[in-house]
Each structure stands twice: as C-alpha cells, then as structure tokens.
Amino acid sequence: MGATDFGGELEGIIERIRADLTRKSDIRDRALQRSRSMIRFCANCIRAAHRHEFDHARALLAEAQAAAAEMVGEARTYSDIYYAGYVQDAMKELAEAAIVVAVVTGETYPDPDVLGIEYPAYLNGLGEAAGEMRRFALDSIRRGDVEEAERMLSIMDDIYTHLVTMDFADSMTGGLRRTTDMVRGVTERTRGDLTIAVRQERLQERLQALEKRLDEGR
C-alpha cells in the first residue's frame, strides 16, 4: 500500500470522527438549552402550585416533560452527555415538580419509569419536593388550616422514612445522603412549627370557651 493510499484512509477516519464529534457537540448544545428551559418550566410550575393555580402548574409541567423527552431522546446516544450533571439535574427538577403537583392535588406519586427519569435523579427530586412541602405546611398554618399542615408533615415523614433506607454509595445515588439529611432537617423544623401552631389553636379554643361561659354566667 502506497503512502497516498494510507493518507486517504486516515483522512476518511478523521472525517468520520469529525462528523461524530460535530453531531455530539450539537446534541450537547441542545441538551444544555433544553435543560435550562426545563428548570425554568419546573420552577414556574412549583410557583404556580404554591399559588393554587393547578391548571397552570400542570401546563408548565407538560412543557417541561416535552422538553425532557426531546433532550433525553438525543442525549441517550452519548452516555457521557446523558449522565452529565446538567441533564440529570434537569431531570431531578422535573421529578420534583411532578411530585409537588401530585402531592398537593391529592394524586398518586408519579412513576419514574413513566416519566423517563433515572432513579437517583428521581430520589433526589423526591427529597427536594419535601422541602416544598414545608412551604405548603407553613402556608397552611398561616391560613389556620392545621389539618392540611399535618397532611404535609405526614408526607414529609413518609418521604424521609423511605429515603433513609437507601443506604448506598453516593456515587450510585447522586449524593442522596445529603438530600436525605436536608429532608430530616426541614421535617423536624416543620414538626416544631406545627406543634406550636396546634398548641396556640387549642389555647385559643379554650379561651373562647371560657369567654363563652363567662358571658353565659352574666
């Protein structure tokens, strides 16, 4: 084989590699753009849920899911892109938003396989959702709806109970141990806030009952 033939073979290999890397670069750029869009949709979805604008929240969640489907569909071609931090972080945000909407509207938990979310991202999204449950609980306390606040606390307890059993290496769970510690902290703070609220409510009821008896005795 002559030098010219050898050079031609190498040129063909290089061009094939160049084409693949060009495609990979394009997919990476689109994945970054879609991950940013997903995070924005998910943040606005949770904000709408806090405002009890549930139809709007579901619409934003649907947009996030559509962006996720496009992102994952391309990113799976290259495992290093698919498992890159920005892709999995965006999927974690999707899990969090989907779980928040389901919990506050009384629906069943969304399934990670149905959502197309890797299990570590789903578990971390579940933990982040517990933090949003605290916000819902505090809002309920301010409205005087102790029953709803207790429901939120019960959900937070349930999430923590399950997450703490995931005793695997952080490299396998995406740093779940740190998320679980966060869930424990916000759950205990919420329990304390709710305990104070319940005591105040009971004290108010007793004062009102006393005032009523005093009025009746006059």
N, C-alpha and C positions, 0 to 999 in steps of 0.2 A: 504494500500500500504506500503510495507516494505521500509526500508532505502536504500536497494540495488537498488530497482526499481526506487526510487526517484533520486538517484545518476545517474542512467543510463539515465533518462530523461534529467537531467541537462547537462550531457555530450553531448547528442545529440544536445541540443540547442546551447551550446558553440561551438561545431564543425561547426554547420550551420553558426553561426555568424563569426567564424574564416574564413570559406571559402568565405563568402561575403566580409569581410574586405581585405582578400588576393586579391580577384578579383578587388576590388576597388583600392587597392594600386597599382596593376599592371596597371590599366587603368590610374591612376593619373600619374605614371611614364611615360607611353607612351604619355599622353597628354602634359606633360612638354617637352618631347623630340620633339614632333611634333610642339608645339608652337614655340620652338626655331628655328626649320627648316623653319617654315612659315615666321617668322620675317626675317630670312636671305634671303629667296627667295624674299620676298616683297621689302626689301631694295635694293637688286641687280636688281630687276625689275624696280624700280624707277630710279636707277642709269643708267640703260640701256636706259630708256625713255629719260633721260636728254641728253644722247649721240645720240639720234635719232636712236637707234638700236631697232626698234619697234618689229621686229620678235623675237629677243632675249628676249625682255621685255615680250611679250605675252607667250613665252615658260616658262619663270620663273613664270609668273602669274599662268599658268596652273599647275605647280608643287605645288605652294602654295595652290591652290584650291584643289588639290588631297590630300595634307596633311591635309587640313581643313576638308574635307569630312570624312577622317578616324578618325580624332580627335573628331569631333562632334558626329559621329556615335556611338562611345563608351562613350564619356563623358555625353551624354544625359541620360544615365542610372542612373547617380547620379547627382542630381541638384546642389549640393554644388561644384562638380568638374566642371560641365558645366558653372556655373556662377562665377567660380573662376577668380581672376584678370588675371592670365596668359593666360587662354583660351580666355577671352573676349578681352584682349589686342592684342592677335594674330589675332583675327577676325577683330579688328579695323584696324590693319596693312593691312590685306587683302582688306578691303574696300578702304583704302587709295590708295593702289597700283592699284586696279581695276579702281578707279575713275580717277587717274592720267593718266593711259594709255588711257582710253576712251576720256578724255578731250583733250589731246594733239594730238590724232589721229582723232579728229572730230567725234567720235562715240557717241551714246546715253549713258546716265548715266546708269551704271549697277544697276539692281534692287536688293535690299537687300534680298527679298524673294527668288529670283533666286539664289543668292549667298549663301543663308542659314545663313545670318548674322542678329543677333538681332538688333533692331532699334537703341538703344543707341550706340552700337558699330559702326553702320553704320554712324550715325550723327557725332560722334567724328572723324571717319575716313574721312568724308567729310570735316570737319574743318581742319584736318591735311593736306588734299590734297590742300587746299587753300594756305597753306604755301609753298608747292611745286610749285604752280602756280606763286608765287612771283619769285622763282628761274628761271622759264621759261621766265617770263617777263623781268627780268634783263638780261638774256642771249640774248633775242631778242633785247633789247635796245643796247647791246654791238655790235650786228651784224648790227645795223641800221634798224632793222625791227620793226618800231614803230607800224605798223598795227597789227602785231602778239602780241606785248606787250599790246596793247589796248584790244585785244580779251581776253587775260589772265586777265587783270584788270576787264573787264566786267563779266567774270566768277566768280572772287573773290567777286565782288559786289553782284552778284546773290546768291552766297553761304551764304554770311553774311546776306543778306536780309531775307533768309529763316530760318537760324539758330536762328536769334534773336527773331523769333516768337515762338520758343519752350520754353515758359515760364513755365517750370515745375520744381519740386524739383530736386536737383542734385542727390538725391538717385534714382530717376527714370530715369535720363538721363545719368548717368555715369560721372557726372561732366562737362556737356556740357557748362555750363555758362563760365567756364574758357577757354574752347576751343573757344567759340564764341568771347570772349574778345581778344584772340590771333588773330583770323581772322580779327577783326576790326583793330587791330594794324598793321598787315602786309599789309592789304589792303590800309590803309591811307599812309603808307610809300611808297608803290608801286605807289600810285597815285602821290605823290610828286616827285618820281624819274622819272615817265613818263612825268609829266608836264615840268620838267627841260629838258628832252630829246626832247620833242616836240618844246619847245622854241628854243633850240640850233639848231634843224633841220631847223626851219623857219628862224632863223638868218643866217644860212649857205646858205640857198636858196637865201635870199636877197643879201648877199654878192656876191654870184656867179652871180646873175642877174646884180648887179652893175658893177662888173668886166667886164661882157659881154658888157654892154652899153658903158663903158669906152673904151674897145677895139674897138668897132664899131665906136666910135667917133674919133679915131686917124687917 
